[in-house]
Amino acid sequence: MSAPVLSLASTSYTQFNLSAIDYSANVSGASTNPTSLVSIGGTATFVSGNSSVVSSGANTQAITNGLIYITSTATAGGQPFPVSLTSCSLTAPTDGAVLGIAGSVAVNVAKSSTNLILVNNTIGVRTNTPNSTHCIIGSGAGTNMTVYYSNDNTTLPNYANKVDNGNLTTTPMVALSG
């Protein structure tokens, strides 16, 4: 199969909680992997909490657009609808690296009008990912999306753990005291 496992083109607010997507080409017997596991191309806010997106096994081909692929151009009053991930796990084991297979980024942003909000997530992708060792990249021309992240976001050891600051703006969110 070449399509995403979950493709969202909704015009309504979309929220997923306690959900999981785990894809392994070894299980399906596929010769190729989907281009992404989750594709967000709708025109509304997408929120995911306590969910996992996992590419496991010694996959035969890299997921070319990342575990999550954002193509949305959603705005309201000139302000972008956000994609928000809270307490989620985005992982791809290093099995593929042993076979010399190029890996995938965790999040691939192809549009500049969607902001990404990351709070308390665990992010890990293959050590030999595209775009050096970035786990979150901006692949669209002129991508200037802002990535807001909490200081308690973590990356798995030996995995890609950098944000593509050349195309993305990153802003840490500081916890408010009561």
VENNOR-V920851 format. One line per field, one symbol per residue. phi: phi as a letter, one per 20 degrees, with the letter a starting at -180 (. if undefined). psi: psi as a letter, one per 30 degrees, with the letter a starting at -180 (. if undefined). A space follows every 10 residues. Layout:
phi: ???
psi: ???
This chain:
phi: .ceffcddcf edgccccldb ccccfffemf eceffbecdd cedbfdcccl dcccddnefe bfffdnfcdd dfdfccmndf fedcccldcd cbgegfffem efecffcddd ceddedddcl ddcbcffdff lmdfeccddf fmfcfedebe fefccfgmdf bdefffdced cfeefeee
psi: kfllejkjgk glkkkkkhlk kjkkfeefgk flllflekkj gahlkkkkkh lkjkjllikf kkjfglekjj gkhkljhfkk klkkkkhlkj ljlgeeeegg kkallekjjf lfgkkkkkjh lkkklkfhll hbhkfkljfl kgjhkkjkkl fgklkkkglk glkifefkkk jkkkkkk.
